[in-house]
Amino acid sequence: MRVFLAGATGAVGRQLVPQLVRDGHHVIATTRTKAKVDALWNLGAEPVVLDALDAAAVGEAVAKAEPDAIVHQLTALSDQSDLKHFDRTFAQTNQLRTVGTDNLLAAARAAGVRRFVAQSFAGWPNGGGGAGPATTEDDPFDPAPPKNQRASLAAIEHVERAVSTAPVDGVVLRYGLLYGPGASDDWVRLLRARRLPIVGDGGGIWSMLHVDDAAAAARAALTAPTGLYNVVDDEPAPVREIITELAALTGSKPPMRVPVWLGRIAGGEVGVSMMTRVRAVSNAKARRELGWTPRWASWRDGFRHGLGVAGDAG
C-alpha cells in the first residue's frame, strides 16, 4: 500500500514510519523542514517537505504521491507547559486540526483516496469529574470546558466531524495522553524543576498512551472498520499517582502539593481542570474492533521501560 503520512516527524509519526515500512508499505512522509529529510530517508520513507496549511501544495503533493491511504498525524506540540494560556499554546496545532484536516480531505477527494486515518484526542475533553465511569466513544465531550481550552476542543471536534462526514473511509483515533520518546520531555523537565505540582486532591483521571502504541493503532487503522476509536492503555489512574511515580523514576523530587486556589493562579482553570476533573477513557472498542492491544498495557511499565527507547510494535 502507498501511504501518505502527514506529520511524519512528530512523536507518533517517527514511530509509525518504521512500522509501516516493516509491513511493506511505501511511505510518503511529510515534514515542514528540509533539515528532517535525511532522517526520513534513513527510516525508509520517501520524504516530502510540505506546509500542510497551503491547500494548493497539499493537493499537489497528494496527487503526485498517488497514495492508497492518507494518515493525518499533524501537530505542533514542541512545548505544552503553559496551561494557563492553553489555546494560545495549541494555536498552531488547532490550525493543523482545522485547516490542515480540510486540506488533506480535499486532496483525498481530488485524488480519489478512500482510506483516511486522523489523529484526535481523548483525555481532557472528557471532563465532568474524575470519579465518573470511564467514557466511551458514545459519550459527549465536556459541555463546559475551561474558557482557555474551548478553541482547542472546537478544533478536535472539527477533525472528528470533518472526517466522519467526508466521502472517505474514515478512521479517527482519539489518543490518550502521550508519553515516550519525543513526548515526555516537557513532563520530565517540569518535574525536575518542581514546576508540575499536584493540584488539590489530584483526583483527575488520566488515560495514558505510549507513542509506540499510538503508532500501532494508526497502522491497524489502515485496514480496520471505519469509525471513532479511543486509543488508551488499560490503566487510567489519578494524576497524583502518575506524576508521583514519574518523578520517582526520573530521579526528581516528589511533586509539591498545592491547594486549588494556588493552582488556579499558576495554571489557570485549565490546570485545575486537568488535575481534578478529567475522566477515565475506555479502550474496549479499540481492543474489540480495531484489532489493537497496547504493548504497554500499563503506564507504570511504560514509564519504567519505555520512556527513552521506542519499542518494536509487532
Secondary structure, 3 states (H helix, E strand, C coil): CEEEEECCCCHHHHHHHHHHHHCCCEEEEEECCHHHHHHHHHHCCEEEECCCCCHHHHHHHHHHHCCCEEEECCCCCCCCCCCCCHHHHCHHHHHHHHHHHHHHHHHHHHHCCCEEEEEEECCCCCCCCCCCCCECCCCCCCCCCCHHHHHHHHHHHHHHHHHHHCCCEEEEEEECEEECCCCCHHHHHHHHCCCCCEECCCCCEECEEEHHHHHHHHHHHCCCCCEEEEECCCCCEEHHHHHHHHHHHCCCCCCCEECHHHHHHHHHHHHHHHHHCCCCECCHHHHHHHCCCCCCCCHHHHHHHCCCCCCCCC
